[in-house]
Every structure is written in structure tokens, then in C-alpha cells.
């Protein structure tokens, strides 16, 4: 025990990587001069769209609890108490969709998703409540054991008492994102704060350009000396500033001369910068640009494959994090051998109608799909057994490869059998 304790103590403690403490070190002012945080980043349409696409995709997928049967197959464990919690209602205050959407939003913005596990006296899971990552700290005690410290707020569900609560790892569903120590994840917003800060600065520049009117800012020149230049500037801004005053005719008196000094937006590559930052943010979350409204490179021939790549390379890694994190903490050691949690992504991987029907035909004709298997995939009513809905069929002209060529062999045995049969019939 002393050896293990020393080993844990010698490791870097995870407090420097949690989104509840050191994430403030990474967030803050970017090189573009704009303050970036998880909440300010959500004001960017590209960040909001990426978070919404991924969180709604995870929340909308069917989530089932399965158990292994004696025959080596699997079936839904509907009678298990966890099935209702995961599939329908994790707690009395929210449905499964809202719970998963909230947790996935935390995971994408803070790099970690936390939820409190409520158990009864038998240790069975009764409810799961999401916790705010910004108020969670992960650390080790003197014996090297992990613990979670959560700062309470009036907005939290009344499942804990006090201003600060220490939770055991068995009482916390923790889904970590990409990190350096394998225990907690880093905030994607913090890691990419400069790219997001540039997007904020670019958007603010465009907003101020139109707020100052279509007539660019410039210099008012007077041949003499003005007694009150501030009043002249304010009068000019009041008459010609803002988009509502654009294209108004200016009347200059007393030899005043107006000289514009700003650069046109196209010369400053304003639109190109905004478009590049959209792709930059989509790259951070690994979301195809066409899913957040950028259809510049999307065509009818490649958009289906882009959507399939989204499921395989963007969504599937997140789903594995969910499945393994839930199985690790929600199951007992004995249940881990017989049960598992799985998201069903078949609906997202489905092709067009003609492709599906062609695939189903091949499956039925080759005997690895029954009519009811196909109807279940298409969410149709099943055919009764007496009508052959569960029968597996195959083409009659298909034979075993070992039987190929036997029809060309001499039929000696067959002739002898026929002779003996004729003799017996004559007798």
C-alpha cells in the first residue's frame, strides 16, 4: 500500500487539467484582444452550430442496455433498472434527450461532463443529475485516491447539502474529453481560444463597420481654427453616423472638407477571413462544414459520404467515450460481464431508399436476413411466424463448394442400387 501511495503521489495531480480550476489559466484574452470563455464562445454562430450538431446527434440516438444470452447473442435488458434511466428518464426533472444534450454540451465546451449518481441502500442507481463542470474540481487525497469537489449553487437540484461537497468516484459519472493525464480533459474552447478570439474580433469589426454607416469614417478639414471641434464632430456623427443615415447628402460650410481614410472591406479580405474562421472552428470540433451551413464545397455526389464520415470519425469516438464511461461506473463488477450499453447509429448510416432495398434483397436471397429483420430495420410491423416472417431463405441453385463437380462423376453406385432394386421388385 505504501508503494502504491508513493506512486500516486509522484504523479502529476489532475488539478492542473480540470475545467473547474486551471481552465481559467488557459481562457481569457486571446491574441486578437478579445476575451474568450465557454459562454462567450457560444455567441459565435459557428461554435454554437458545431456544439448543437454534436449534442443533438448524441441526444437523438437510441440508447439501449443489452445483456448477453446463453447462446452468445444479445438482447435488450428491458427489466434492468438502468434501462429506464438511460433510455427514458435519468431523473424526475428531465428526459433522456435533454440529459444527454446537456452533458454533451458540457463535454464539448469544458472538455468534461459530470453527473451525480444517486443510489439506494442496495447500491442500485436511482437517478443521475448533471453537474456544472465550471464548479467541479478533481484531485487526489494524501493516500493518492481520487475525489471530486463540487461547489453548490441555488440552481442545482437539492440532492446535496452545504456549500461544497466531496464526492467519491463511484458517485460521479465522469466523461472526460481529450486530456494529457487520462483523468480529466482540456477545454476545446481554451485550447483554441486564439482562433475563436479572431472570429469574435472579425465579427465585431463587421458590426462596427455597418453601425458607423455606409459612409466611411474620415477627417473633417477646416481652413482656419475651430473654436469647438468636439461639437462639430458630434454634429457630423449625429447627422451621418449609423446605417439609418447612410447615403444622406452632406452640406459642408465654412470651407470644411471631408476626406475618407478607411480601407474597403474587400481590400482587407474581410469576407475571406470570416469564411476561413468558420472552417477553422469546424476543424476544432471535427464537424463537416456543410453541417453548419457552409455548402461551398458540398455537392450531390459527395454530401452523402461526408455525412457518413461525420458518423464514423466525428460522432463515433464521442459515443465510445459515453458507452465506456457509463459502463465503468454504473455497473457492478458482476454486471460488467453480462451487460453493456450501446448507442444505435444504424439510422444515421442508412443510405437512400433504393440502396437500402438493394441491400435488403441481397441479405434475404443469401439467407442472412429474414423478412422480419428487414421490417424491423424499417420500423414496420412484423409478419407472423405462420406466414414465414422469421424464415431464412436462400437461392436453390447454390450448393456447398465441396459438392461442386460431383454431378460429372461416374454413377457406378447408382447403377448397382437400381439393379438390386429391380431384382427385389421381381421377387
C-alpha positions in Angstrom: 0.0 0.0 0.0 2.9 2.4 0.8 4.4 1.7 -2.7 1.1 2.5 -4.4 0.6 5.6 -2.4 4.1 6.8 -3.3 3.5 6.1 -6.9 0.2 8.1 -7.0 1.8 11.0 -5.1 4.7 11.1 -7.6 2.3 11.6 -10.5 1.2 15.0 -11.5 -2.1 15.7 -9.8 -5.0 16.2 -12.1 -5.9 19.6 -10.6 -3.9 21.4 -13.3 -6.0 19.9 -16.0 -9.6 20.2 -14.7 -12.1 22.5 -16.2 -13.0 23.6 -12.7 -9.7 25.2 -11.7 -6.9 25.6 -14.2 -9.1 26.2 -17.2 -9.2 29.8 -16.2 -5.5 29.9 -16.8 -6.0 29.0 -20.4 -9.0 31.1 -21.0 -9.1 34.9 -21.1 -7.7 37.4 -23.6 -6.7 36.0 -26.9 -4.0 37.4 -29.2 -6.8 39.2 -31.1 -7.5 41.1 -27.9 -10.9 39.5 -27.2 -11.9 37.7 -24.1 -12.8 34.1 -24.8 -14.7 31.8 -22.4 -17.1 28.9 -22.9 -20.1 31.1 -22.7 -18.7 33.9 -24.9 -17.6 31.3 -27.5 -21.2 30.1 -27.8 -22.1 33.6 -29.1 -20.2 32.7 -32.3 -22.6 31.1 -34.8 -20.0 28.5 -35.9 -19.3 27.4 -32.3 -23.0 27.3 -31.5 -23.7 25.3 -34.6 -21.0 22.7 -34.0 -22.0 22.2 -30.4 -25.6 21.9 -31.4 -25.0 19.4 -34.2 -22.9 17.1 -32.0 -25.0 17.4 -28.8 -28.3 16.8 -30.7 -26.8 13.9 -32.6 -25.8 12.2 -29.3 -29.1 13.0 -27.6 -31.2 11.8 -30.5 -29.6 8.4 -31.0 -31.4 5.4 -29.5 -29.6 4.3 -26.3 -30.2 0.8 -25.1 -28.9 -1.6 -22.4 -28.1 -5.1 -23.6 -27.3 -8.4 -22.0 -25.6 -11.5 -23.3 -27.7 -14.6 -23.6 -26.6 -18.2 -23.1 -26.5 -18.7 -26.9 -23.9 -16.0 -27.3 -26.3 -13.4 -28.8 -27.6 -10.2 -27.2 -31.0 -8.9 -26.3 -32.3 -5.7 -24.7 -32.3 -5.8 -20.9 -35.6 -4.1 -20.5 -36.2 -5.4 -17.0 -32.9 -3.9 -15.7 -33.5 -0.7 -13.7 -30.8 1.2 -15.7 -32.6 0.6 -18.9 -35.4 3.1 -18.0 -32.9 5.6 -16.6 -30.7 5.6 -19.7 -33.4 5.2 -22.4 -36.3 7.4 -21.0 -35.8 9.4 -17.8 -32.4 9.7 -15.9 -34.0 11.8 -13.2 -37.5 13.2 -12.4 -36.6 16.6 -13.8 -35.5 15.8 -17.4 -35.9 13.2 -20.1 -33.0 11.2 -21.6 -32.7 13.6 -24.6 -32.3 16.7 -22.5 -29.9 14.9 -20.1 -27.6 13.7 -22.9 -27.8 17.0 -24.8 -26.8 18.9 -21.6 -23.9 16.5 -20.8 -22.6 16.6 -24.4 -22.7 20.4 -24.4 -20.6 20.4 -21.2 -18.2 17.9 -22.8 -17.7 20.0 -25.9 -17.3 23.3 -24.2 -15.5 22.4 -20.9 -13.8 19.2 -22.0 -15.5 17.2 -19.2 -19.1 16.1 -18.4 -20.1 15.3 -14.8 -23.2 13.9 -13.3 -24.1 12.9 -9.7 -25.2 9.3 -9.3 -28.0 8.8 -6.7 -28.1 5.2 -5.2 -30.4 3.5 -2.8 -29.4 1.4 0.2 -28.6 -1.6 -2.0 -26.3 0.4 -4.2 -28.6 0.4 -7.2 -28.7 3.6 -9.3 -31.9 5.5 -8.8 -31.2 8.8 -10.6 -28.5 10.7 -12.5 -28.2 14.5 -12.3 -25.9 16.6 -14.4 -23.4 18.9 -12.7 -21.7 22.1 -13.9 -18.1 21.5 -15.0 -17.1 25.0 -14.0 -17.7 24.2 -10.4 -16.1 20.8 -10.2 -12.5 20.1 -9.1 -10.8 16.8 -9.4 -7.8 16.0 -7.1 -6.1 13.3 -5.0 -6.0 12.9 -1.3 -3.0 12.0 0.8 -3.4 8.3 0.0 -3.4 9.0 -3.7 -7.1 8.3 -4.1 -9.2 10.4 -6.5 -12.1 12.6 -5.2 -14.4 15.2 -6.7 -15.1 18.5 -5.0 -18.2 20.4 -6.2 -19.3 23.9 -5.3 -23.1 24.0 -4.9 -25.4 26.7 -6.1 -29.1 27.5 -5.7 -29.6 26.4 -9.3 -28.6 22.8 -8.5 -31.0 20.0 -7.7 -31.4 19.6 -4.0 -29.5 16.3 -3.8 -26.6 17.6 -1.7 -26.3 19.9 1.3 -23.7 22.6 2.1 -21.7 25.0 0.0 -19.0 22.4 -1.0 -19.4 18.7 -1.3 -16.8 15.9 -1.6 -18.0 13.1 -3.9 -16.5 9.7 -4.3 -15.6 8.5 -7.9 -18.3 5.8 -7.6 -20.9 8.6 -7.1 -19.9 10.6 -10.2 -20.4 9.8 -13.9 -17.4 11.5 -15.4 -17.0 11.6 -19.2 -13.6 13.1 -19.9 -12.6 14.6 -23.3 -9.1 14.8 -24.7 -6.5 15.3 -22.0 -2.9 14.8 -21.0 -3.3 12.5 -18.0 -6.2 10.3 -18.9 -8.2 11.5 -15.9 -9.7 14.8 -17.0 -10.0 16.6 -20.3 -9.0 20.0 -21.5 -11.5 22.6 -22.7 -11.5 22.7 -26.6 -12.5 26.4 -26.2 -9.4 27.1 -24.1 -7.1 25.2 -26.5 -8.4 27.1 -29.5 -9.0 30.5 -27.8 -6.9 32.4 -30.4 -8.9 31.1 -33.4 -12.2 31.8 -31.6 -10.9 35.2 -30.5 -10.1 36.1 -34.1 -13.6 35.1 -35.1 -15.1 37.4 -32.4 -12.8 40.3 -33.5 -13.8 39.8 -37.2 -17.5 39.8 -36.4 -17.2 42.8 -34.2 -15.3 44.6 -36.9 -18.1 44.0 -39.4 -20.7 45.0 -36.9 -19.0 48.3 -36.2 -18.5 49.0 -39.9 -22.2 48.9 -40.5 -23.0 50.6 -37.3 -20.9 53.6 -38.4 -22.8 53.8 -41.6 -22.0 53.1 -45.3 -20.1 56.4 -45.5 -16.6 55.5 -44.1 -15.0 57.4 -41.3 -12.6 60.1 -42.3 -11.2 63.6 -41.5 -13.0 66.9 -41.5 -10.6 69.6 -42.6 -11.1 73.3 -41.9 -9.0 76.1 -43.4 -9.0 78.1 -40.1 -9.1 77.3 -36.4 -12.2 75.7 -34.9 -13.4 77.0 -31.5 -15.2 73.8 -30.6 -14.1 70.8 -32.7 -15.8 68.3 -30.4 -19.2 69.9 -31.2 -18.5 69.7 -35.0 -17.6 66.0 -34.7 -20.7 65.2 -32.7 -22.9 67.1 -35.1 -21.4 65.2 -38.0 -21.8 61.8 -36.3 -25.4 62.6 -35.3 -26.3 63.6 -38.9 -24.4 60.9 -40.9 -23.4 58.1 -38.5 -25.2 54.8 -38.4 -26.7 52.6 -41.1 -30.0 54.5 -40.9 -28.2 57.7 -42.1 -26.3 56.1 -44.9 -26.3 57.8 -48.3 -27.5 61.1 -46.9 -26.3 64.2 -48.7 -23.8 66.2 -46.6 -23.7 70.0 -46.7 -20.3 71.5 -45.7 -20.0 75.1 -44.6 -17.1 77.5 -43.8 -14.7 75.7 -46.1 -15.0 72.3 -44.4 -13.6 69.4 -46.4 -14.3 65.7 -45.8 -11.6 63.1 -46.6 -12.3 59.4 -46.1 -9.4 57.3 -44.7 -10.7 53.8 -44.1 -10.0 50.7 -46.2 -12.7 48.9 -48.1 -13.7 45.6 -46.5 -12.9 43.6 -49.7 -9.4 45.1 -49.7 -8.9 44.0 -46.1 -10.2 40.5 -47.1 -12.9 40.7 -44.5 -15.2 38.1 -46.1 -12.4 35.7 -46.7 -11.3 35.9 -43.1 -14.7 35.2 -41.8 -15.1 32.3 -44.1 -11.8 30.8 -43.1 -12.6 31.2 -39.4 -15.8 29.2 -39.9 -13.8 26.3 -41.3 -11.3 26.8 -38.5 -13.9 26.3 -35.9 -15.5 23.4 -37.8 -12.0 21.8 -37.7 -11.8 22.2 -34.0 -14.9 20.1 -33.4 -14.3 17.9 -36.5 -17.7 18.7 -38.0 -18.1 18.8 -41.8 -18.6 22.4 -42.9 -21.8 21.5 -44.8 -23.5 20.5 -41.4 -23.1 24.1 -40.1 -24.3 25.8 -43.2 -21.2 26.1 -45.4 -22.2 24.4 -48.7 -19.4 25.8 -50.8 -17.7 22.5 -51.4 -20.7 20.2 -50.9 -22.2 18.5 -54.0 -24.8 15.9 -54.6 -22.1 13.3 -55.2 -20.1 13.9 -52.0 -22.5 15.1 -49.4 -23.7 11.6 -48.5 -20.2 10.4 -48.0 -19.4 13.5 -45.9 -22.4 12.6 -43.7 -21.1 9.1 -43.3 -17.6 10.3 -42.4 -19.3 12.5 -39.7 -20.7 9.4 -38.1 -17.5 7.4 -38.3 -14.9 9.9 -37.5 -16.7 12.7 -35.5 -19.6 11.1 -33.7 -18.4 7.5 -33.0 -15.4 8.5 -30.8 -17.7 10.5 -28.6 -20.1 7.6 -28.4 -17.4 5.3 -27.3 -16.4 7.7 -24.5 -20.0 7.7 -23.4 -20.5 4.0 -23.5 -17.3 3.0 -21.7 -17.6 5.8 -19.1 -21.2 4.7 -18.2 -20.4 1.0 -18.1 -17.4 1.6 -15.9 -19.3 3.4 -13.1 -22.9 2.4 -13.4 -22.4 -1.4 -13.5 -21.2 -3.7 -10.7 -18.2 -6.0 -11.4 -20.6 -8.9 -12.0 -22.9 -6.9 -14.3 -19.9 -5.8 -16.4 -19.5 -9.4 -17.5 -23.2 -9.8 -18.7 -24.4 -6.3 -19.6 -23.2 -3.5 -21.9 -24.5 -0.1 -23.1 -24.7 0.7 -26.8 -25.8 3.6 -29.0 -27.6 2.6 -32.2 -26.2 4.6 -35.2 -27.8 2.4 -37.8 -30.3 5.2 -38.6 -27.5 7.6 -39.4 -25.7 5.1 -41.6 -28.7 4.3 -43.7 -28.4 5.1 -47.4 -31.1 6.2 -49.8 -34.2 4.1 -50.3 -33.0 2.4 -53.5 -29.7 1.4 -51.9 -31.4 0.0 -48.8 -33.8 -2.1 -50.8 -31.0 -3.5 -52.9 -29.0 -4.4 -49.8 -32.1 -6.0 -48.2 -32.7 -8.1 -51.3 -29.1 -9.4 -51.2 -29.5 -10.2 -47.5 -32.8 -12.1 -47.9 -31.6 -14.0 -51.0 -28.4 -15.1 -49.3 -30.1 -16.2 -46.1 -28.5 -13.8 -43.5 -31.6 -11.6 -43.3 -35.3 -12.7 -42.7 -38.2 -10.6 -43.9 -38.9 -9.6 -40.3 -35.2 -8.5 -39.8 -35.7 -6.0 -42.7 -39.1 -4.8 -41.5 -37.7 -4.2 -38.0 -34.9 -2.1 -39.5 -37.5 -0.1 -41.5 -39.7 0.3 -38.3 -42.6 -1.7 -39.9 -44.9 -4.2 -38.3 -43.6 -7.8 -38.2 -45.0 -10.7 -40.2 -46.5 -13.5 -38.1 -44.4 -16.7 -37.8 -47.1 -18.8 -39.5 -46.7 -16.6 -42.6 -42.9 -17.1 -42.7 -41.8 -13.7 -41.4 -38.9 -15.2 -39.5 -37.8 -17.8 -42.1 -34.3 -17.5 -43.6 -34.2 -18.3 -47.3 -31.6 -18.8 -50.0 -31.4 -19.5 -53.7 -31.9 -23.1 -54.7 -29.1 -23.2 -57.2 -26.4 -22.5 -54.6 -24.5 -25.6 -53.3 -21.7 -26.3 -50.9 -18.3 -25.7 -52.5 -17.2 -29.3 -51.6 -20.1 -30.7 -53.7 -19.0 -28.8 -56.9 -18.3 -31.2 -59.8 -19.9 -34.3 -58.2 -22.6 -34.5 -61.0 -19.9 -35.3 -63.5 -18.5 -38.3 -61.6 -19.3 -41.9 -62.8 -22.6 -43.2 -61.4 -21.5 -46.8 -60.6 -23.1 -47.0 -57.2 -26.3 -45.6 -58.6 -26.5 -48.3 -61.3 -25.8 -51.1 -58.8 -28.5 -49.8 -56.5 -31.0 -49.7 -59.3 -30.2 -53.3 -60.4 -30.6 -54.6 -56.8 -33.9 -52.6 -56.5 -35.2 -54.2 -59.8 -34.3 -57.7 -58.6 -36.1 -57.2 -55.3 -39.2 -55.9 -57.2 -39.3 -59.0 -59.5 -39.1 -61.3 -56.5 
